[in-house]
Amino acid sequence: MTQKFLDNNRVIAWLERFDEADRANARLLLSLLKLVSANEFRQAMMELLERQITESELPLALFNETERAKRKGKPHRLFKETKVGKTLRAEDKVGPALVPRQRYIGEQIGSEGVTANILTQFQKLHKRDVLLSPGAQIIRERKVRRFVLATDFIGSGDRINDFLNAAWRVRSVRSWWSRREAAGLSFDVIAFSGTTDGIERVRNHPCQPTVHVAVVCPTIRSVFPPSKAAEIEAFCQKYVPKRLAEVALGYGQTGSLIAFSHSMPNNAPAIFWEKFKRSKPLFPSRVTVDVGSPFPLAIGSVAEKARLEAAVGLQSASEPAQPITIEAIVLAALQRGPRLPEAISGRLGLNLFDVNEALLKLRDLSWIDGHNQLTDRGRLVLHRLALPSAAKQLPKSRNGYYFPKSLRVPRDV
């Protein structure tokens, strides 16, 4: 984080809530929190959607992930089924609402409102190729081959799986999916970010969706080595009231380290958004942008570079001997495994596209091998990065000062 961020009154007050011995961990955790601006979020989502257009069969059906109503623990079917002869057939022309209707006074709209706007703008650009939340009958008539579900974040994977289950309960959908190799329906899920566990859980759904994310979400366990991660988790649990013990590390004990301009996911540690010791949290009620919020101070290339350097331990009081580039940061992250692109993205909170580009450059430079292991040349580069670029000093004399003991006549005089 930048110094302006750390000097923010709310940040200072937040750090003072912790015991003196714990403030270093609080500052470290805060410095690794990835903050996503509205522009970055919108641009990344648009890029993910554009790839669906260029890399898949058209037209595609685009849906917004929203919370599904349940009965006896099962989500309601996505499309209404009617009996035709002896079989049940889905014939709705209109699919689920992009944003749920208000069911009670004071009901709040979450991130689905922001995502719905992006999907609407995208559909306007591709009216012929994109169907926005169509019903089963329209899917059938237009011969749709792709069911694309969009969301901002995959945390535990619960809500995504609920939506997929709602579709999977429809007999017509299962029938289309069974013929996906020839002329049926396949599933895709796109999200700005997601945790490794959440993404894997979604991939294991019976409909076998392909999951696309811009950034693998950094978490306490992905950013820190195991011993340090355990220390940070204990710190997070120490300051949370007993009634919130189950969400001390966020919903599902995820420990996600990401926040969007529209909200902070409930999978983030509670110390960021929960009130304790009668003081205001850093992001009250998971609202990230309000009067006095430090969020805007941590947006931009300078703040992002500082966060990435902190993630790989390249911060120094003085300038490094070599300029720190994205390639150097990825190289430093490869010092410990796992070394797959998804793992590096989750360790750094760096865009997967940028990670893959950096890995290609590192191989071309012979700093890593084909298995993303550091070469001798790569280790030498990291060693130079860790050295401060201080001016060379003269060797010290054994005596503190030199005093001449005799004088002679100068030569040539």
SULZI-V306516 format. One record per pair of residues at least 24 apart in sequence whose ideal C-beta (glycine too) atoms are under 7 Angstrom apart, sorted by the first residue. I is the first residue (numbers start at 1). J is the second residue. D is the distance in Angstrom with one decimal. If there is no record, write none. Layout:
((I;J;D) (I;J;D))
This chain:
((1;30;6.4) (1;31;5.0) (1;298;5.5) (1;303;6.2) (1;306;6.0) (1;307;6.7) (2;297;6.5) (2;298;6.8) (2;302;6.0) (2;303;5.0) (2;306;6.1) (4;297;4.9) (5;294;5.4) (5;297;4.2) (5;298;4.8) (5;303;6.8) (8;294;4.0) (8;297;5.9) (9;292;6.9) (10;282;6.4) (10;292;5.6) (10;293;7.0) (10;294;5.6) (11;282;7.0) (11;294;5.0) (13;279;6.4) (14;282;4.6) (17;277;5.3) (17;279;5.4) (18;239;6.6) (22;235;5.7) (25;232;6.0) (25;235;4.7) (29;232;6.2) (31;307;6.5) (31;310;4.6) (32;218;6.7) (32;223;5.6) (32;257;5.5) (32;307;6.5) (32;310;5.9) (32;311;5.8) (33;257;5.1) (33;259;6.3) (34;218;5.9) (34;257;6.1) (34;258;4.7) (34;307;6.6) (34;349;3.8) (35;259;5.3) (35;295;6.0) (35;298;4.7) (35;299;6.1) (36;192;7.0) (36;258;6.7) (36;259;7.0) (36;260;4.8) (36;261;6.7) (37;261;5.6) (37;299;4.7) (38;261;4.3) (41;192;5.7) (41;260;5.9) (41;261;6.8) (42;118;5.9) (44;192;5.3) (44;214;4.0) (45;118;5.1) (45;192;5.9) (46;118;6.8) (46;122;6.4) (48;190;4.5) (48;212;5.5) (48;214;6.2) (49;122;4.9) (49;190;6.8) (52;148;5.7) (52;188;6.6) (53;126;6.0) (53;129;6.0) (56;146;5.3) (57;145;4.4) (57;146;6.4) (58;129;4.4) (59;129;5.1) (59;130;6.5) (59;131;5.7) (59;142;5.6) (59;144;5.7) (60;129;6.9) (60;130;6.1) (60;144;6.5) (60;146;3.8) (60;148;5.3) (61;131;5.0) (61;134;5.2) (61;139;5.7) (61;144;4.8) (61;146;6.7) (61;147;5.4) (61;148;6.7) (62;119;5.7) (62;123;6.6) (62;130;5.5) (62;131;6.7) (62;132;5.5) (62;148;5.1) (62;150;6.6) (63;95;6.7) (63;96;6.9) (63;133;5.5) (63;148;6.9) (63;149;5.0) (63;150;7.0) (64;98;4.8) (64;112;5.7) (64;115;5.5) (64;116;5.0) (64;119;5.6) (64;133;6.9) (64;150;5.9) (65;112;6.7) (65;149;5.6) (65;150;6.5) (65;151;3.8) (65;159;6.3) (65;160;6.0) (65;163;5.3) (66;96;6.7) (66;100;5.3) (66;112;4.9) (67;100;6.9) (67;159;6.3) (68;162;4.9) (68;163;5.9) (68;166;4.9) (75;162;4.9) (75;165;5.3) (75;166;4.1) (76;166;6.3) (77;166;6.1) (77;169;4.8) (77;170;5.2) (78;166;4.3) (78;167;4.4) (78;170;5.8) (79;135;6.2) (79;136;4.3) (79;170;5.1) (81;170;6.5) (81;171;6.7) (88;171;5.4) (89;172;6.1) (90;136;3.5) (90;170;5.1) (90;172;4.2) (91;136;6.2) (91;137;4.9) (92;135;3.5) (92;136;5.3) (92;137;6.3) (93;135;4.3) (93;137;4.9) (93;138;5.5) (94;135;4.8) (95;133;4.1) (95;134;5.3) (95;135;4.9) (96;133;6.0) (98;133;5.7) (110;263;6.7) (111;152;4.5) (111;262;5.6) (111;263;5.8) (114;152;6.9) (114;262;4.8) (115;150;5.8) (115;151;6.4) (115;152;5.6) (119;150;5.9) (136;170;6.9) (136;172;5.5) (144;185;6.7) (145;185;6.3) (145;186;6.7) (146;186;6.1) (146;188;6.1) (147;185;5.6) (147;187;4.9) (148;188;4.7) (148;190;6.5) (149;189;5.0) (150;190;5.1) (151;191;4.9) (152;191;6.4) (152;192;5.4) (152;260;6.4) (153;191;6.0) (153;192;6.5) (153;193;5.5) (153;194;6.5) (153;265;5.2) (154;191;4.9) (154;194;3.1) (154;195;6.6) (154;198;4.2) (154;199;5.8) (154;202;6.1) (155;195;6.0) (155;198;5.4) (155;251;6.4) (155;252;6.5) (155;254;5.5) (155;256;6.3) (155;265;5.5) (155;267;3.7) (156;198;5.5) (156;251;6.2) (156;252;3.7) (156;254;6.3) (156;267;6.7) (157;198;4.0) (157;201;3.7) (157;202;4.8) (160;189;6.1) (160;202;5.1) (161;201;6.8) (161;202;6.4) (161;205;5.8) (164;205;5.1) (164;207;5.8) (164;209;6.8) (168;206;6.1) (168;207;5.7) (177;207;5.9) (188;212;6.6) (193;217;4.5) (193;258;5.9) (195;219;5.8) (195;254;5.8) (195;256;6.1) (196;222;6.7) (196;342;6.9) (196;346;5.6) (213;352;6.9) (214;351;5.6) (214;352;6.5) (215;345;5.9) (215;349;6.0) (215;350;6.8) (215;351;5.5) (215;352;6.6) (216;342;5.2) (216;345;3.9) (216;346;3.7) (216;352;6.8) (217;256;5.2) (217;258;5.2) (217;346;6.4) (218;257;4.6) (218;258;6.6) (218;346;5.9) (218;347;6.7) (218;348;6.9) (218;349;4.0) (219;254;6.2) (219;255;4.8) (219;256;5.4) (219;257;6.2) (220;249;6.9) (220;255;3.7) (220;257;6.8) (221;255;6.4) (222;346;4.3) (222;347;5.4) (223;257;6.5) (223;311;6.1) (223;347;5.9) (225;336;6.7) (236;269;4.5) (236;271;5.5) (239;271;5.5) (239;276;5.9) (240;270;4.9) (240;271;6.6) (240;274;6.5) (240;276;6.9) (241;276;6.1) (244;270;5.4) (244;274;6.0) (258;349;6.7) (259;283;6.6) (259;288;5.1) (260;288;6.8) (261;288;6.1) (261;289;5.6) (261;295;6.9) (263;287;6.8) (263;288;6.4) (264;288;5.5) (308;348;5.9) (308;350;6.8) (311;347;6.7) (311;348;5.2) (314;385;6.2) (316;388;5.9) (318;388;4.1) (318;389;6.8) (318;390;6.4) (319;389;5.2) (320;385;5.3) (320;388;6.8) (320;389;6.4) (321;384;5.1) (321;385;6.9) (321;387;4.6) (321;388;6.8) (321;389;4.5) (322;384;5.2) (322;385;5.3) (324;385;6.6) (326;354;6.1) (326;358;5.3) (327;358;4.8) (327;361;5.2) (327;362;5.8) (328;385;5.8) (330;355;6.3) (330;358;4.1) (330;359;6.7) (330;362;6.7) (331;362;5.9) (331;367;5.8) (331;378;5.9) (331;381;6.6) (331;382;6.3) (332;382;6.0) (334;368;6.3) (334;372;5.7) (334;374;6.0) (335;374;6.8) (339;372;3.9))
